[in-house]
Amino acid sequence: MTRSRFLLRTLAADPGGFVLLALALALGVAALCLFGTLGVGLQRTLQRLFPDSDRTLQVVPPRLALGGLSAKLDDAMLERLRAQPGVASASPRMLLRVPAVSFYQGDFFGHALNFAVEIAAQGVEPRLLQADLPPGEPFAELNGRALPACVSDGLLAIYNGTFAPARGLPQLSPKLLLGFELPVTVGRTFFNEGPKASQTVTARVVCVSPRALLAGLTLPLDTVRRLNRAYGQDADGYSSVSLVADSPAGLERLRLRVADLGLAVDDTEGGVRALGRAASVGAFVLLLLGALLLVLAVASIGQALMLSVRGRTAEIGLLRALGATRTDVAAWVLAQALVIGVTGGVLGVAVASLVGMALGGVLGRSLTDSALPIGGLLAFDPSIAVVALAAGILAALAGAYLPARFAARLDPAHAMAE
C-alpha cells in the first residue's frame, strides 16, 4: 500500500474529525487575517488622515519674548531648521493676516444657496500638496485664472456628517468638490471694522487634502504673502513650520534643537500621535487574539492526531514490518496535518475575505460621500492573507510534531501485538 493511499484511507476513516479540525484551524486563520487586516487598515487610515504624524513637529514663534528679543520664524530661520541633523523636510505655513469673508448666492450642486461666512486661510508651498493635486494641476497663482485652493478632508467630513444633513444640503465627495468656485472678499470682516479697501477674488477648489487647513482654505504661499504685504501685514514671518524628522525615534532630539533655536512647539498634534500609538497597541492586541485562536487549533490538532496514531498502532506496525522507515511514518502524520493546514488555511482566508468585503461594503455604502477613507479598513490585503495562510499551515504542522515523533518511535513488534 502506498503512503498516499494510506493517507487517504486515514482521512476517509474519520471525515467528521477531519472537517472539525479544518474548521477549527479555519477559525483561527480567519481571525488572524481579519484582525491583521483591520490593524493594518487602521494604521493606513490614520496615516492618510494625519500624514507623518508620528514624526512631525509644528514649530511656531515663541509665545513670550525675553527682553524684547524674540526668534523670528522667517526665511533665515527656515533654512536653519532645514539644516538641523535628523530633519527630513520643513514646510512653512503663513496665515492670511487680513480679514476675509465670502458671500455666496447661487446654485450649490442642485440646491439654491445663499450664505455669508468668515474665511480663514493659510499659504503653503506647492510641493506640500503635490501628492493630492490632480495630474497637471498647478498650485500657483496664474493671471486670468481663479486662485487655486485646497480644503481639508476633515472639513469635508464634518460638512457631510453634520452640516449637510441638518440643512438638507447634498453630501459631497472629494471628486465632486473639485472645480467648485467661491468668491472671497479680502479686507472685510463681520467682527469689527476691517481695512477700508477690499478686493474680491475667486477661489477654485483644486484638491482635498489632509495637509490642508482644517477650518478654512489653503492657498499658495506666494498668494498669501502678496495679500499680507498689500494690506500692510507681516509678509516675512511664518505662522508655523511643519518639521518632519527622519524617524519617530529622532523626534524628541529634534524638539530640543528647536528649543535651542529659541522657537516653540505646538503640541496640539500630540493627541494625534497618542492616537497612532493606541492604534498600534490595538492592532497588536487583535493579532494576539488571532494568534491565541491558532494556538488553540494547534492543541486540538495535536490531540486529535495523537488519538489517531494510538488508534492505528497496529497498522503503523504493519507498515514498519513491510519496510516503512521511521521517516515514512512521521511523514504520514505530518501529511495529515499538512492537508488539514492547507484546507483550513484556504477556507479561513476565503471566509475572512468574504466577511471583510461584506463589512467593507456596508461601511463604503454608509460613507459614500465621506472624505474619510473608513471604508478601506477591511480592504483585502494579499500579503496579510499569505501570512495568515502560512501561519495556519505552520500551526497544523506544529500540532502534528509530537504525534509524528510518537508514531516514528513505535516498535514494530509491539505495535503489531496490540
C-alpha positions as CSV (number, residue, x, y, z in Angstrom):
1,M,0.0,0.0,0.0
2,T,1.5,3.4,-1.0
3,R,1.8,6.2,1.6
4,S,-0.7,8.3,-0.4
5,R,-3.4,5.6,-0.4
6,F,-2.8,5.0,3.4
7,L,-3.1,8.7,3.9
8,L,-6.4,8.8,2.0
9,R,-7.7,5.8,3.9
10,T,-6.8,7.5,7.2
11,L,-8.6,10.7,6.3
12,A,-11.6,8.9,4.9
13,A,-11.9,6.8,8.1
14,D,-12.9,9.8,10.2
15,P,-14.2,12.5,7.8
16,G,-16.1,14.3,10.6
17,G,-12.9,14.7,12.7
18,F,-11.0,15.9,9.7
19,V,-13.7,18.5,8.9
20,L,-13.9,19.7,12.6
21,L,-10.1,20.1,12.7
22,A,-10.1,22.0,9.4
23,L,-12.9,24.3,10.7
24,A,-11.1,24.9,14.0
25,L,-8.0,25.9,12.1
26,A,-10.0,28.0,9.6
27,L,-11.5,30.0,12.5
28,G,-8.0,30.9,13.8
29,V,-6.7,31.7,10.3
30,A,-9.8,33.8,9.5
31,A,-9.5,35.7,12.8
32,L,-5.8,36.3,12.2
33,C,-6.5,37.5,8.7
34,L,-9.4,39.8,9.7
35,F,-7.6,41.2,12.8
36,G,-4.4,41.7,10.8
37,T,-6.3,43.5,8.0
38,L,-8.2,45.7,10.5
39,G,-5.0,46.6,12.3
40,V,-3.1,47.5,9.1
41,G,-6.1,49.3,7.7
42,L,-6.4,51.4,10.9
43,Q,-2.7,52.3,10.6
44,R,-3.1,53.2,7.0
45,T,-6.3,55.3,7.7
46,L,-4.5,57.3,10.4
47,Q,-1.6,57.8,8.1
48,R,-3.9,59.0,5.4
49,L,-5.7,61.4,7.8
50,F,-2.6,62.6,9.6
51,P,0.4,62.1,7.3
52,D,3.7,61.6,9.2
53,S,2.0,62.5,12.5
54,D,4.4,60.2,14.4
55,R,7.5,62.2,13.3
56,T,6.2,65.7,12.8
57,L,6.6,68.8,14.9
58,Q,4.7,72.1,14.4
59,V,7.3,74.8,15.1
60,V,5.8,78.2,16.0
61,P,7.3,81.5,17.1
62,P,7.9,81.8,20.9
63,R,4.9,83.0,22.8
64,L,6.9,85.1,25.2
65,A,9.8,87.3,24.3
66,L,12.5,88.0,26.9
67,G,13.9,91.4,27.0
68,G,12.1,92.4,23.9
69,L,14.0,89.9,21.9
70,S,12.3,87.0,20.1
71,A,13.4,84.5,17.5
72,K,11.6,85.2,14.2
73,L,10.3,82.4,12.1
74,D,11.4,83.8,8.7
75,D,13.3,82.5,5.7
76,A,16.6,82.6,7.5
77,M,15.3,80.6,10.4
78,L,13.6,78.2,8.0
79,E,17.0,77.4,6.4
80,R,18.5,76.9,9.9
81,L,15.7,74.4,10.7
82,R,16.2,72.6,7.4
83,A,19.9,72.3,8.2
84,Q,19.3,70.6,11.6
85,P,20.5,67.0,11.8
86,G,17.6,64.5,11.5
87,V,15.3,66.8,9.6
88,A,13.7,65.2,6.5
89,S,11.7,68.2,5.5
90,A,10.5,71.6,6.7
91,S,7.3,73.1,5.2
92,P,6.4,76.7,6.1
93,R,2.9,77.9,6.6
94,M,1.7,81.5,6.6
95,L,-1.7,82.6,7.8
96,L,-3.6,85.2,5.9
97,R,-3.4,88.1,8.4
98,V,-6.0,90.1,6.5
99,P,-9.7,89.5,7.3
100,A,-11.7,87.9,4.5
101,V,-15.4,86.9,4.0
102,S,-17.4,85.1,1.4
103,F,-20.8,86.0,0.1
104,Y,-22.2,83.1,-2.0
105,Q,-25.5,83.2,-3.8
106,G,-26.4,80.7,-6.5
107,D,-26.6,77.1,-7.3
108,F,-24.8,74.7,-5.0
109,F,-24.8,71.2,-6.6
110,G,-28.5,71.4,-7.5
111,H,-29.6,73.4,-4.4
112,A,-30.2,77.1,-4.2
113,L,-27.8,78.5,-1.6
114,N,-27.4,82.0,-0.1
115,F,-24.8,82.4,2.7
116,A,-22.1,84.6,4.1
117,V,-19.1,83.3,6.1
118,E,-15.9,84.5,7.6
119,I,-12.9,82.9,5.8
120,A,-9.7,81.8,7.4
121,A,-6.8,80.9,5.1
122,Q,-3.2,79.9,5.1
123,G,-0.5,79.7,2.5
124,V,1.8,76.7,1.9
125,E,4.4,75.7,-0.7
126,P,3.0,73.8,-3.7
127,R,5.2,70.8,-3.0
128,L,3.4,70.1,0.3
129,L,0.2,69.3,-1.6
130,Q,1.8,67.8,-4.7
131,A,0.6,64.3,-3.9
132,D,-3.0,65.4,-3.5
133,L,-3.2,67.6,-6.6
134,P,-4.7,66.1,-9.8
135,P,-2.1,65.4,-12.5
136,G,-1.0,68.6,-14.3
137,E,-2.9,70.9,-11.9
138,P,-0.6,73.7,-10.8
139,F,-0.9,75.1,-7.3
140,A,0.1,78.6,-8.2
141,E,-1.5,81.9,-8.9
142,L,-1.8,82.5,-12.6
143,N,-3.0,85.6,-14.4
144,G,-6.6,85.4,-15.6
145,R,-7.4,82.3,-13.5
146,A,-9.1,81.8,-10.2
147,L,-6.9,81.3,-7.1
148,P,-6.2,77.6,-6.5
149,A,-7.4,76.5,-3.1
150,C,-7.3,73.2,-1.2
151,V,-9.7,72.2,1.5
152,S,-9.3,69.6,4.3
153,D,-10.8,66.2,4.0
154,G,-11.6,66.6,7.7
155,L,-13.7,69.7,7.0
156,L,-15.5,67.9,4.2
157,A,-16.2,65.0,6.6
158,I,-17.7,67.5,9.1
159,Y,-19.8,69.0,6.4
160,N,-21.1,65.6,5.2
161,G,-21.7,64.2,8.7
162,T,-23.2,67.3,10.5
163,F,-23.9,70.3,8.4
164,A,-25.4,68.9,5.3
165,P,-27.9,66.6,6.9
166,A,-29.1,69.4,9.3
167,R,-29.6,71.9,6.4
168,G,-30.9,69.5,3.8
169,L,-27.9,70.0,1.6
170,P,-26.2,67.4,-0.7
171,Q,-23.3,65.4,0.6
172,L,-20.2,65.8,-1.4
173,S,-17.3,63.5,-2.4
174,P,-13.8,64.9,-2.9
175,K,-14.0,64.4,-6.7
176,L,-17.4,66.3,-6.8
177,L,-16.0,69.2,-4.9
178,L,-13.1,69.7,-7.3
179,G,-13.6,72.8,-9.5
180,F,-16.1,74.5,-7.2
181,E,-15.6,78.2,-7.2
182,L,-16.1,80.5,-4.2
183,P,-16.0,84.4,-4.2
184,V,-13.7,85.6,-1.4
185,T,-13.7,89.3,-0.4
186,V,-10.3,90.2,1.2
187,G,-10.2,93.1,3.5
188,R,-13.6,92.8,5.0
189,T,-14.8,91.2,8.3
190,F,-18.1,90.6,10.2
191,F,-16.4,91.0,13.6
192,N,-15.1,94.6,13.5
193,E,-14.1,97.3,11.2
194,G,-11.7,96.0,8.6
195,P,-9.5,97.8,6.2
196,K,-11.2,100.4,4.2
197,A,-10.1,98.9,0.9
198,S,-11.3,95.4,-0.1
199,Q,-11.0,93.2,-3.1
200,T,-13.0,90.2,-4.3
201,V,-11.2,87.3,-5.8
202,T,-12.4,83.8,-6.9
203,A,-11.0,80.7,-5.2
204,R,-11.3,77.4,-7.0
205,V,-11.0,74.1,-5.2
206,V,-8.3,72.0,-6.8
207,C,-7.7,69.4,-4.2
208,V,-9.0,67.8,-0.9
209,S,-6.0,67.0,1.4
210,P,-5.3,66.0,5.0
211,R,-2.5,68.6,4.9
212,A,-4.8,71.5,4.3
213,L,-6.1,73.9,7.0
214,L,-8.9,72.2,8.8
215,A,-11.3,75.2,9.1
216,G,-10.5,77.3,6.1
217,L,-8.8,77.5,2.7
218,T,-5.2,76.6,1.9
219,L,-3.8,78.8,-0.8
220,P,-0.3,79.1,-2.5
221,L,2.2,80.7,-0.1
222,D,3.1,83.4,-2.6
223,T,-0.5,84.5,-2.8
224,V,-0.9,84.8,0.9
225,R,2.4,86.6,1.1
226,R,1.3,89.1,-1.6
227,L,-2.1,89.8,0.2
228,N,-0.5,90.2,3.6
229,R,2.0,92.7,2.1
230,A,-0.7,94.6,0.2
231,Y,-2.6,95.3,3.4
232,G,0.5,96.2,5.4
233,Q,0.7,92.9,7.4
234,D,3.7,90.8,8.2
235,A,4.6,89.1,4.9
236,D,8.0,87.7,6.1
237,G,7.3,85.8,9.3
238,Y,5.7,82.3,9.0
239,S,2.9,81.3,11.3
240,S,4.4,77.8,11.7
241,V,6.8,75.3,10.1
242,S,5.9,71.6,9.8
243,L,9.2,69.9,10.7
244,V,9.4,66.2,9.7
245,A,12.0,64.0,11.4
246,D,13.9,61.2,9.6
247,S,12.3,58.8,12.1
248,P,9.9,58.8,15.1
249,A,12.9,58.0,17.3
250,G,14.5,61.3,16.5
251,L,11.5,63.5,17.3
252,E,12.5,64.3,20.9
253,R,16.1,65.2,19.9
254,L,14.6,67.5,17.2
255,R,12.3,69.1,19.8
256,L,15.4,70.0,21.9
257,R,17.2,71.5,18.9
258,V,14.1,73.6,18.2
259,A,14.1,74.9,21.7
260,D,17.8,75.8,21.4
261,L,16.9,78.0,18.4
262,G,14.5,80.0,20.6
263,L,11.4,78.6,19.0
264,A,8.4,76.8,20.5
265,V,6.5,73.6,19.5
266,D,2.7,73.5,19.2
267,D,1.7,70.3,20.9
268,T,-1.9,70.2,19.5
269,E,-0.9,67.2,17.4
270,G,0.3,65.3,20.5
271,G,-3.1,63.7,20.7
272,V,-2.8,62.5,17.1
273,R,0.5,60.8,18.0
274,A,-1.1,59.3,21.0
275,L,-4.0,58.0,18.8
276,G,-1.4,56.5,16.5
277,R,0.3,54.7,19.4
278,A,-3.1,53.5,20.7
279,A,-3.9,52.2,17.2
280,S,-0.6,50.3,17.1
281,V,-1.4,48.7,20.5
282,G,-4.9,47.9,19.4
283,A,-3.6,46.2,16.2
284,F,-1.1,44.2,18.3
285,V,-3.9,43.1,20.7
286,L,-6.1,42.0,17.8
287,L,-3.2,40.0,16.3
288,L,-2.6,38.3,19.7
289,L,-6.3,37.3,19.8
290,G,-5.9,35.7,16.3
291,A,-2.7,34.0,17.4
292,L,-4.4,32.7,20.5
293,L,-7.1,31.0,18.4
294,L,-4.3,29.4,16.3
295,V,-2.7,28.1,19.4
296,L,-6.0,26.5,20.5
297,A,-6.2,25.0,17.0
298,V,-2.6,23.6,17.4
299,A,-3.6,21.9,20.7
300,S,-6.8,20.4,19.1
301,I,-4.9,19.1,16.1
302,G,-2.1,17.6,18.3
303,Q,-4.6,15.9,20.5
304,A,-6.7,14.5,17.6
305,L,-3.6,13.3,15.7
306,M,-2.3,11.6,18.8
307,L,-5.6,9.7,19.2
308,S,-5.4,8.8,15.5
309,V,-1.9,7.4,15.9
310,R,-2.8,5.4,19.0
311,G,-5.9,4.0,17.3
312,R,-3.8,2.9,14.3
313,T,-0.8,1.4,16.1
314,A,-1.2,-2.0,14.6
315,E,-1.4,-0.5,11.0
316,I,1.7,1.5,11.7
317,G,3.5,-1.6,13.0
318,L,2.5,-3.4,9.8
319,L,3.9,-0.6,7.7
320,R,7.2,-0.8,9.5
321,A,7.3,-4.5,9.1
322,L,6.8,-4.1,5.3
323,G,9.7,-1.8,5.1
324,A,8.5,1.7,6.1
325,T,11.1,3.7,7.8
326,R,10.6,6.0,10.8
327,T,10.8,8.9,8.5
328,D,8.0,7.4,6.4
329,V,5.7,7.1,9.4
330,A,6.5,10.6,10.6
331,A,5.8,11.9,7.1
332,W,2.4,10.2,7.1
333,V,1.4,12.0,10.3
334,L,2.8,15.3,9.1
335,A,1.0,14.8,5.7
336,Q,-2.3,14.6,7.6
337,A,-1.5,17.8,9.3
338,L,-0.5,19.4,6.0
339,V,-3.8,18.5,4.4
340,I,-5.7,19.9,7.4
341,G,-3.5,23.1,7.4
342,V,-3.9,23.8,3.7
343,T,-7.7,23.1,3.8
344,G,-8.3,25.1,6.9
345,G,-6.0,27.9,5.9
346,V,-7.6,28.3,2.4
347,L,-11.0,28.2,4.0
348,G,-10.1,30.7,6.7
349,V,-8.6,33.2,4.2
350,A,-11.7,32.8,2.0
351,V,-14.1,33.4,4.9
352,A,-12.1,36.4,6.1
353,S,-12.1,37.8,2.6
354,L,-15.8,37.4,2.2
355,V,-16.5,38.9,5.7
356,G,-14.1,41.8,5.0
357,M,-15.8,42.5,1.7
358,A,-19.2,42.4,3.2
359,L,-18.3,44.7,6.1
360,G,-16.3,47.0,3.9
361,G,-19.2,47.2,1.5
362,V,-21.5,48.2,4.4
363,L,-19.0,50.9,5.5
364,G,-18.5,52.0,1.9
365,R,-22.2,52.5,1.3
366,S,-22.8,54.3,4.5
367,L,-19.8,56.6,3.9
368,T,-20.1,57.0,0.2
369,D,-19.7,60.8,0.2
370,S,-17.3,61.0,3.1
371,A,-13.8,62.2,2.6
372,L,-12.6,59.9,5.3
373,P,-11.2,56.5,4.0
374,I,-13.0,54.5,6.7
375,G,-14.5,52.1,4.1
376,G,-11.0,50.7,3.4
377,L,-10.3,49.5,6.9
378,L,-11.1,45.9,5.9
379,A,-9.9,46.0,2.3
380,F,-8.3,42.7,1.3
381,D,-4.6,42.7,1.6
382,P,-2.8,39.8,-0.2
383,S,0.3,40.0,1.9
384,I,-1.8,39.5,5.1
385,A,-3.7,36.7,3.5
386,V,-0.4,34.9,2.6
387,V,0.9,35.4,6.1
388,A,-2.3,34.1,7.7
389,L,-2.3,31.1,5.4
390,A,1.3,30.3,6.2
391,A,0.6,30.7,9.9
392,G,-2.3,28.2,9.6
393,I,-0.1,25.6,7.8
394,L,2.7,26.0,10.3
395,A,0.2,25.8,13.2
396,A,-1.1,22.5,11.8
397,L,2.4,21.1,11.4
398,A,3.4,22.3,14.9
399,G,0.4,20.4,16.3
400,A,1.5,17.2,14.5
401,Y,5.1,17.3,15.8
402,L,4.6,15.2,19.0
403,P,2.2,12.7,17.3
404,A,4.7,12.3,14.4
405,R,7.5,11.8,16.8
406,F,5.5,9.3,18.8
407,A,4.5,7.3,15.7
408,A,8.1,7.2,14.4
409,R,9.3,5.7,17.7
410,L,6.8,2.9,17.8
411,D,8.4,-0.6,17.9
412,P,7.0,-2.7,15.0
413,A,6.8,-5.9,17.1
414,H,5.0,-4.3,20.0
415,A,2.8,-2.2,17.7
416,M,1.6,-5.3,15.8
417,A,1.0,-7.2,19.0
418,E,-1.5,-4.5,20.3
